[in-house]
Amino acid sequence: MVTSRELVYRTLELKNNIRVPRELWILPWANMNYQEELDKIRRDFPDDIVSVPGFCEKSPRIRGDQYEVGEYMDEWGCIFTNRQRGIIGEIKNPIIRDEDWADADDFEFPEELIHIDKDKINEFCQNTDKFVLPAEYARPFERLQFLRGTEQLYIDLAYRPPKMFEFIEKLHDFNCRMLSAWAETDVDALTIMDDWGSQVNLLISPELWVEIFKPMYRDYIEIAHKHGKKAFMHSDGNILAIIPHLIDIGLDALNSQIFCMGLENLKQFKGEICFWGEIDRQWLLPRGTEKQIEDAVKSVKESLWTNGGCIAQCEFSIGANPKNVYKVFEVWDKLV
C-alpha cells in the first residue's frame, strides 16, 4: 500500500496514477464556528501532508494570542493588532523607523528559531507516514513589511537606501541558516511564504522581483535540493509574472490563488511545477453551489493534472461554506 509520503512524492514527480494527495488548511475561525463539520471533513479525507512542531527554544518575545482580539507579539518583536477573533491581525507600528534604516543596526534576530531540537523533529517524521513540512519558513518580503511597514517599504524599494540592502543581506543570511538547520532533519521539504500579488498583478515590478528577491529564493531552493528535500512555496494574489522564474530556479510545489490568475493562463505550466491547491476561497468556497465546486475541481484537474502536478488543497477560512469545503475533497477523490 502506498503511504501518504510516497503519494506526494509520486505527485511531485508526475508518477501518480492512484489518487490526488490532500491537505486542508484551517484558520481557527473554522474551529470556532464549524467544529462538527470540520471533524467530518478531517475524518473522511485525512491529510497526506502535515507540519512538524517547531521544537525550538521558547522565544522570550512572544506575548498574547495571534488569533484573539488584542495585540500579539511574535518571535521577531513585531506587534500585530487583531480586531476579529479567529484570524491574524495587522502591523500598525513597525520596528525599523529611521528614514535611512539606521536603527536596523540594533535589531536582534530571533536566533532561537534556528536552535531546533533535531532529535524530536526526526522522531516525529519517523513516526508518521505523512509528507512532512517544517514549522518555520522563509518569508523575506513579508518580514520586511512587518519590520518596516508596507507603505514605507515600497517607498524604500523605489529610493533604495543603502542600509536597507545591508539589512536584507542580514535577513537573507538568517533565513539561510534557519532553512539549513531544518534541511538537516528528516522533513520532506523546506518552505517559503510571501504574498506577492494583488488581485490583478504583482505588488512590485517583475524586474525588481528578479533583481532583489529571485536570488534569495534561488538560495533557499538550492539549500533544499542540496539536502535531498523538495521546495514548497505559498503566495496569495496574481503572481503569473513570476511563475516562469519560480520554475527556472527549481521550485517543486506552489500554493497560489489559481482562480485569481485564471486556469487558461496556467495551462502552459502543466507538468513543469506542482500546483499545491487551491480552490477559489474568495467566491466559490463561501458562495458557490456544490455543482460549481464540482466543476471547478474538474477544471483544475483537466488543466493542470498529468499523472501528478496537483495537490488537493484548499483553505477553510473565514466565510467558507463547510459543505463546499467537503465537496472539494469528495470530488478530487473520484477523479484519478
N, C-alpha and C positions, 0 to 999 in steps of 0.2 A: 504494500500500500504506500502511495506517495504521501510524504508528510507535507505540512504547510510550507516549511522552509524549502523543500525541493520544488514545490509547486511555484513558488515565487521565482526561484532561480530559473526554472524552465520558462516562465513567462518573460523574464528579462532577456533570455537568450533565444526567444522565438522557437521554443521546442515543446510547447504546451498544447496537448490535444485532450486534456482531461476536464478541467473547469477553470473558470476565471478566479484568481485569488481575491479575497475580500478584506476590506478594512473599513470600519466605521469610525469616523471622528465625532467626538461628543463634547459639546460645551455643557458645563454644569447646568445651564438653563434647561436642557433636556431632562436631566435627572430630577430637577426641581418640579417640573411640570408634567412629565410623562414617564415616570419610573416603570410602571407596569408594562407599557408599550415598548419601552426601551429594553426591558428584560427579555421580552419575547423576541425582539429582533436579534439580540445577542445570543439567545438560546438556539434559535432556528438557523442563524447564519453567523457562526463564530468567526472571529478574525483569524486571518492567516498571518498577519503582521502585528507585532507588539513592540512596545518600547520598554527597555530595561530601566529600572530605577537608577538614579544617578550614583548612589552610594559614594558621595563625596563629603568632604568636611562641611560641617554646618556653617553657613555664611553668617557672619556677625551683623550683616546689614539688613537682612530680611526682616520686615515688620509688616504685620497686617495680613489680610487675605485678599489675593488678587481678584477673587470673584465675588467679593462682598462690597456693599456700598461703603464708601470712605476712601482712605488712602492706603496704598500698598507700596512698600519699597522693595525693589528686587536686589539681587546679589551685587549689582553694579552701583547701587545707590540711587537709581532712578526712581522717582516717585510718580505713581500712576493714580489719578483721581477717577474714581468709579461712581457713577450715578445710578447704575442699574445692576441689580443682583444677577449673577449667573453669567456675566460677560466680563471682558477685560477693559479697564479704563484707559485714559489718555494722559500723556505727559503735559503738564501745564507750566512747570518751572524747570527748565533744563539745567544741567550741572555746569557745562562749559559755556561761559557767558562773555568772556572778553572778546572784543572785536577781532583781535589778532590771534586768538586761541592761546594767549599766554598762560591762562590758568589751566590749560590742558597738561602742562608740565607736572602739575601736582596730582594728577588723577592716579588713583591706585586701582590697578586691575584686580579682579576677583580671583586670585591665584587658587583659591580653594576649589574652583571648578575644574582645575587641572589635576588636583590631588584626589583622584578617584580610587576606590577600592577595587582593583582589578580582579582579585580573587572572588569577591562576591558577585561581580558582574559576570565573570566566566561561569560561576556556579549557576547563575540564573539562565545563561544561554545554554548550558549543558542539560538543564532540567526541563527544557521546552523543545518541542519540535516546530515551533513557530519561527518565522523570519524575524530577526531581532534588530531593531533600530536603537541608537543610543538616546540617552536622556537629554543630551546637550547638542547644540548645533551652532554652526557659524552663521551670523546674520549681520554682516558689516554695514550695509546700508541702513537697516532699521536701527542698529545700535548707535550709529552716528546721529540719527534723528532723535533717538531717546536722550542722548547726551547733550546735543546741541539745540534741539528744536527743529521741526521740519522746515518751517519757512526760512529760518536763518541758515540752515544747511544748504538749501537751494541757492540762496544768495552767495554763500561761500563757494559753492561749486562753480559759480559764474566768475567770482572775483579772485578765487584761488589763493588765499593767504598761505604762505609757506608753512606756517606751523600746523595748519590743518593737515597737510600732507605728511608732516612729521608724525602727527598723532595717528593718521591712517596706517602708517608703517608699523607703529607700535600695536595698534589694534589687530592688524593682519598677523603679526608675529604671535600675539596671544592666541588668536584663532587657530593658527597652525600648530602651536604647542598643545592646545586643547584637543584638536582633532587627532593629532599624533598619539596622544595618550589613549583615546578611545580606539584608535586603529590597532593598538597593541593588546586589545581584548578580543573576545570571541564574538562580538557583534557582527552582523552580516553586512552592514552598510554604515556609511557616515552620511550626515545630513546637513543641508544648507537651507536657510529660510530667510527670504527677503521679499516683501511685497513691492513689485516693480511697476505695476500697471495701474492706470486709471481705467475707467470703463471703455475707453476708446484707444489708448495709446500708452507708451512708456511715460513715467513720471520725469525722466530726464532724457536727453537726446541719446539715440543709439550710439553715436560717436563717443559721447562722454562715457557711456557704459563700457564700451570696448576699451577705452583708454585707461580708465581707473579700476573698474570692477572685474572685467573679464580676466585679467592676470591673477587676481586674488582667487577667483573661482577656479581657475586652472590649477593653482597650487593646491587647493582643497581637494579637488578631484584626483590629482596625482598622489596625494597622501593616501587616499582611499585605495586606489588601484595598486599602489606600491605594496600595500599590505594585504592584497587579495580581497578587498572589500568592494562592494558596489557603492555608487554615489547617488543619493536621492536629494531632491530639492523641491521646495514649495514656494510658489509666488501667486498672490492674487492679481487680478486685473488682466488687461490686454497686454501680453508680452510677446506677441507674434514676432516683433522685430528682432528679438534676441534668441529665439529658439534655434536658428541655424548656428549661432555662436555656442550655445549650450551643447548642441550635438558635436560641434567642432572640437570642444575641449573634453568630450567623452562622458558627459552626464548620462547616467543609466536610466533614471526614472524622474519624471517631472509631474508634480501635482500642481495643476493650474486650472483656471476657470475656462474650460474649453468651449463652453457655450457662449461666453463673452467674446471669444475670438472667432467662433464660427467653425463648425466641423469641416465645411467646404474649404477653409483656409488651412486646415491642419492635415488634410489627407496627404499632402506632399511629404509629410514626415513619417508616414506609416512605415513601421519596420526599422526606423532609424533611432527611435527613442521610445521608452515605455511611458505611456500616459497613465499616471498613477491617479486615476479618477479625473474629474469628478462629474456629478450631475448638477445641473443649474440650481443653486441654492437661493438665487435672487428672486426667481419667479416660479419655476417648476415645483420645487420641493414645498414651498409654502402654499401655492395656489393651483398647481396643475391637477388635472384629473388623473386617475390611475391609467387610463388609456394613453394620455400624453406622456406619463412616466415610462410606460412600456415602449412607446415609440421612440422616446429619447434614448433609452438604453440600447435598443436595437440599432439606432442610427450611429451611436458611438462604436458599437461592435462592427458594423458594416464599414465604417470609415477608417477605423484605426487598428482593428484586430488582424493579426496574421500569425496564427499559432503562438500568440503572445502579443506583447506590446500594449496591453491594457490591464489595469488592476481595478476591480470593482470597489471603488472608494467613493463615499460621499460624506457630507458633514451634517449631523443632526444638531443644527444651531437654532438660534432664536427665530421663531416664526414657522419652522418646518412642521409639516403635517406628518405625524408618525406613520400614518397609513402609506404615504408616499415614500418615506424612507424604507419601510418594509418592502414595498413593491420594487424598489431599485434592486435589492438583493434577490428577491424572488425571480425577477426576470433574468438577471445575469446568470443565475444558477441553471437556467434552462437552455442557455444559448450555445454552449460548447459541448 
